[in-house]
Amino acid sequence: MMKNYQHNIIHQLSETMDSLWRIGQYMKDAEVDGHPEEVEFWRGFKETLEKQMVMLKDRLEKIVKEQGLDIS
């Protein structure tokens, strides 16, 4: 059975990816509404999430490489 810490990394990666998608929608809304400052705000926020996503992905890759995942 998958360990909790492994599940937590996978779950957070999924949540972060969902958030990135939503941020893209927020940016589109701000563009449509004519608010370039809001677009820039969300762009910066998105960059932060992208960094977090890379951290999570790298951690998951390390776990899989070193320990594998038991998903039975």
N, CA, C and O atoms as a DFTB+ gen file, in Angstrom:
288 C
 N C O
     1  1       0.843      -1.184       0.000
     2  2       0.000       0.000       0.000
     3  2       0.888       1.247       0.000
     4  3       1.940       1.272       0.639
     5  1       0.460       2.257      -0.709
     6  2       1.220       3.493      -0.805
     7  2       1.327       4.158       0.564
     8  3       0.358       4.215       1.321
     9  1       2.501       4.649       0.858
    10  2       2.739       5.344       2.118
    11  2       2.091       6.730       2.071
    12  3       1.957       7.325       1.002
    13  1       1.695       7.235       3.236
    14  2       1.044       8.545       3.309
    15  2       1.907       9.654       2.719
    16  3       1.394      10.509       1.996
    17  1       3.203       9.660       3.009
    18  2       4.060      10.739       2.518
    19  2       4.145      10.713       0.997
    20  3       4.283      11.764       0.370
    21  1       4.064       9.517       0.390
    22  2       4.063       9.415      -1.063
    23  2       2.752       9.948      -1.641
    24  3       2.738      10.703      -2.613
    25  1       1.669       9.538      -1.022
    26  2       0.348      10.028      -1.440
    27  2       0.273      11.543      -1.324
    28  3      -0.278      12.211      -2.199
    29  1       0.825      12.081      -0.251
    30  2       0.762      13.527      -0.031
    31  2       1.458      14.297      -1.149
    32  3       0.955      15.325      -1.600
    33  1       2.606      13.807      -1.595
    34  2       3.330      14.462      -2.694
    35  2       2.489      14.419      -3.966
    36  3       2.341      15.429      -4.654
    37  1       1.943      13.251      -4.273
    38  2       1.122      13.105      -5.476
    39  2      -0.115      13.985      -5.401
    40  3      -0.472      14.651      -6.372
    41  1      -0.762      13.984      -4.256
    42  2      -1.974      14.794      -4.084
    43  2      -1.659      16.277      -4.248
    44  3      -2.384      16.991      -4.941
    45  1      -0.594      16.741      -3.621
    46  2      -0.259      18.160      -3.707
    47  2       0.146      18.544      -5.121
    48  3      -0.163      19.647      -5.574
    49  1       0.831      17.655      -5.823
    50  2       1.185      17.914      -7.215
    51  2      -0.085      18.092      -8.048
    52  3      -0.169      19.003      -8.872
    53  1      -1.055      17.236      -7.836
    54  2      -2.328      17.345      -8.543
    55  2      -3.035      18.665      -8.214
    56  3      -3.533      19.347      -9.110
    57  1      -3.073      19.014      -6.941
    58  2      -3.713      20.267      -6.524
    59  2      -3.015      21.478      -7.143
    60  3      -3.667      22.429      -7.574
    61  1      -1.700      21.434      -7.181
    62  2      -0.929      22.546      -7.742
    63  2      -1.184      22.659      -9.239
    64  3      -1.323      23.763      -9.766
    65  1      -1.246      21.526      -9.919
    66  2      -1.535      21.552     -11.351
    67  2      -2.938      22.105     -11.613
    68  3      -3.131      22.867     -12.561
    69  1      -3.902      21.737     -10.798
    70  2      -5.252      22.293     -10.928
    71  2      -5.236      23.806     -10.709
    72  3      -5.891      24.552     -11.436
    73  1      -4.496      24.243      -9.718
    74  2      -4.391      25.678      -9.442
    75  2      -3.780      26.429     -10.618
    76  3      -4.223      27.526     -10.959
    77  1      -2.766      25.837     -11.234
    78  2      -2.151      26.469     -12.403
    79  2      -3.168      26.647     -13.519
    80  3      -3.184      27.681     -14.187
    81  1      -3.999      25.667     -13.722
    82  2      -5.034      25.782     -14.746
    83  2      -5.986      26.929     -14.404
    84  3      -6.322      27.743     -15.264
    85  1      -6.420      26.989     -13.131
    86  2      -7.340      28.055     -12.712
    87  2      -6.715      29.431     -12.877
    88  3      -7.380      30.370     -13.314
    89  1      -5.439      29.554     -12.528
    90  2      -4.752      30.841     -12.659
    91  2      -4.778      31.289     -14.117
    92  3      -4.964      32.473     -14.398
    93  1      -4.595      30.367     -15.032
    94  2      -4.700      30.710     -16.455
    95  2      -6.069      31.290     -16.790
    96  3      -6.176      32.229     -17.578
    97  1      -7.105      30.731     -16.194
    98  2      -8.456      31.255     -16.406
    99  2      -8.601      32.647     -15.792
   100  3      -9.224      33.530     -16.382
   101  1      -8.025      32.837     -14.611
   102  2      -8.091      34.158     -13.965
   103  2      -7.393      35.206     -14.821
   104  3      -7.862      36.338     -14.936
   105  1      -6.280      34.827     -15.415
   106  2      -5.543      35.754     -16.282
   107  2      -6.391      36.126     -17.501
   108  3      -6.435      37.292     -17.895
   109  1      -7.059      35.143     -18.094
   110  2      -7.927      35.417     -19.232
   111  2      -9.065      36.352     -18.838
   112  3      -9.399      37.279     -19.576
   113  1      -9.655      36.104     -17.675
   114  2     -10.737      36.969     -17.199
   115  2     -10.253      38.412     -17.034
   116  3     -10.932      39.357     -17.433
   117  1      -9.079      38.560     -16.444
   118  2      -8.530      39.904     -16.229
   119  2      -8.249      40.587     -17.569
   120  3      -8.460      41.792     -17.711
   121  1      -7.776      39.823     -18.544
   122  2      -7.535      40.395     -19.877
   123  2      -8.835      40.851     -20.513
   124  3      -8.926      41.961     -21.038
   125  1      -9.852      39.978     -20.462
   126  2     -11.152      40.306     -21.048
   127  2     -11.755      41.537     -20.366
   128  3     -12.367      42.381     -21.021
   129  1     -11.579      41.632     -19.062
   130  2     -12.137      42.752     -18.309
   131  2     -11.291      44.022     -18.409
   132  3     -11.659      45.068     -17.874
   133  1     -10.146      43.916     -19.105
   134  2      -9.307      45.095     -19.312
   135  2      -8.532      45.542     -18.089
   136  3      -8.418      46.740     -17.830
   137  1      -7.990      44.581     -17.324
   138  2      -7.230      44.893     -16.115
   139  2      -5.817      44.321     -16.213
   140  3      -5.539      43.257     -15.661
   141  1      -4.923      45.023     -16.915
   142  2      -3.561      44.504     -17.104
   143  2      -2.781      44.326     -15.794
   144  3      -1.919      43.451     -15.703
   145  1      -3.077      45.143     -14.791
   146  2      -2.383      44.970     -13.504
   147  2      -2.760      43.646     -12.861
   148  3      -1.930      43.006     -12.215
   149  1      -3.998      43.239     -13.033
   150  2      -4.432      41.950     -12.478
   151  2      -3.800      40.797     -13.251
   152  3      -3.442      39.772     -12.670
   153  1      -3.668      40.969     -14.557
   154  2      -2.995      39.947     -15.371
   155  2      -1.575      39.751     -14.849
   156  3      -1.122      38.617     -14.688
   157  1      -0.875      40.845     -14.586
   158  2       0.496      40.763     -14.085
   159  2       0.550      40.133     -12.699
   160  3       1.458      39.358     -12.399
   161  1      -0.419      40.463     -11.858
   162  2      -0.480      39.847     -10.529
   163  2      -0.576      38.334     -10.668
   164  3       0.187      37.593     -10.048
   165  1      -1.531      37.877     -11.498
   166  2      -1.725      36.443     -11.659
   167  2      -0.535      35.793     -12.341
   168  3      -0.214      34.639     -12.056
   169  1       0.124      36.517     -13.238
   170  2       1.315      35.969     -13.892
   171  2       2.398      35.673     -12.844
   172  3       3.019      34.611     -12.871
   173  1       2.617      36.608     -11.932
   174  2       3.597      36.389     -10.870
   175  2       3.206      35.244      -9.959
   176  3       4.050      34.447      -9.549
   177  1       1.922      35.166      -9.643
   178  2       1.418      34.086      -8.808
   179  2       1.632      32.746      -9.497
   180  3       2.017      31.763      -8.864
   181  1       1.377      32.719     -10.802
   182  2       1.556      31.499     -11.590
   183  2       3.017      31.055     -11.572
   184  3       3.302      29.863     -11.457
   185  1       3.933      31.997     -11.685
   186  2       5.354      31.647     -11.648
   187  2       5.725      30.966     -10.333
   188  3       6.506      30.016     -10.316
   189  1       5.164      31.454      -9.244
   190  2       5.417      30.848      -7.939
   191  2       4.894      29.406      -7.904
   192  3       5.579      28.502      -7.424
   193  1       3.691      29.204      -8.410
   194  2       3.121      27.853      -8.439
   195  2       3.918      26.928      -9.350
   196  3       4.079      25.745      -9.052
   197  1       4.416      27.465     -10.456
   198  2       5.224      26.641     -11.357
   199  2       6.495      26.159     -10.657
   200  3       6.918      25.020     -10.855
   201  1       7.095      27.008      -9.855
   202  2       8.279      26.607      -9.090
   203  2       7.918      25.517      -8.091
   204  3       8.668      24.557      -7.910
   205  1       6.769      25.670      -7.447
   206  2       6.329      24.655      -6.493
   207  2       6.049      23.334      -7.201
   208  3       6.352      22.263      -6.675
   209  1       5.469      23.415      -8.396
   210  2       5.184      22.206      -9.148
   211  2       6.479      21.473      -9.493
   212  3       6.537      20.247      -9.400
   213  1       7.507      22.204      -9.887
   214  2       8.798      21.585     -10.206
   215  2       9.375      20.912      -8.962
   216  3       9.901      19.802      -9.042
   217  1       9.278      21.582      -7.817
   218  2       9.774      20.991      -6.567
   219  2       9.061      19.680      -6.269
   220  3       9.698      18.684      -5.927
   221  1       7.747      19.682      -6.399
   222  2       6.971      18.473      -6.127
   223  2       7.302      17.368      -7.121
   224  3       7.471      16.212      -6.732
   225  1       7.396      17.714      -8.399
   226  2       7.730      16.734      -9.432
   227  2       9.106      16.129      -9.182
   228  3       9.287      14.915      -9.283
   229  1      10.071      16.981      -8.856
   230  2      11.421      16.491      -8.579
   231  2      11.432      15.558      -7.372
   232  3      12.111      14.532      -7.375
   233  1      10.680      15.922      -6.350
   234  2      10.618      15.089      -5.149
   235  2       9.978      13.739      -5.467
   236  3      10.456      12.698      -5.017
   237  1       8.904      13.764      -6.238
   238  2       8.236      12.520      -6.605
   239  2       9.163      11.638      -7.436
   240  3       9.227      10.428      -7.220
   241  1       9.872      12.231      -8.374
   242  2      10.827      11.459      -9.182
   243  2      11.893      10.813      -8.304
   244  3      12.269       9.662      -8.527
   245  1      12.379      11.547      -7.311
   246  2      13.393      11.008      -6.405
   247  2      12.831       9.835      -5.604
   248  3      13.489       8.805      -5.456
   249  1      11.627       9.993      -5.097
   250  2      10.992       8.929      -4.317
   251  2      10.831       7.674      -5.182
   252  3      11.163       6.571      -4.747
   253  1      10.327       7.845      -6.395
   254  2      10.101       6.702      -7.273
   255  2      11.424       6.024      -7.615
   256  3      11.520       4.796      -7.606
   257  1      12.439       6.825      -7.915
   258  2      13.732       6.267      -8.287
   259  2      14.358       5.501      -7.122
   260  3      14.899       4.413      -7.319
   261  1      14.292       6.050      -5.929
   262  2      14.956       5.455      -4.777
   263  2      14.146       4.382      -4.074
   264  3      14.706       3.421      -3.545
   265  1      12.809       4.543      -4.068
   266  2      11.985       3.654      -3.262
   267  2      10.891       2.937      -4.045
   268  3      10.352       1.928      -3.592
   269  1      10.571       3.462      -5.213
   270  2       9.443       2.935      -5.949
   271  2       8.132       3.345      -5.292
   272  3       8.121       3.981      -4.239
   273  1       7.036       2.972      -5.928
   274  2       5.705       3.230      -5.364
   275  2       4.931       1.927      -5.354
   276  3       4.862       1.234      -6.369
   277  1       4.359       1.597      -4.235
   278  2       3.523       0.416      -4.132
   279  2       2.074       0.898      -4.193
   280  3       1.551       1.444      -3.221
   281  1       1.441       0.694      -5.324
   282  2       0.069       1.175      -5.478
   283  2      -0.948       0.030      -5.410
   284  3      -2.062       0.136      -5.924
   285  1      -0.543      -1.050      -4.772
   286  2      -1.464      -2.192      -4.652
   287  2      -2.496      -1.954      -3.574
   288  3      -3.349      -2.809      -3.337
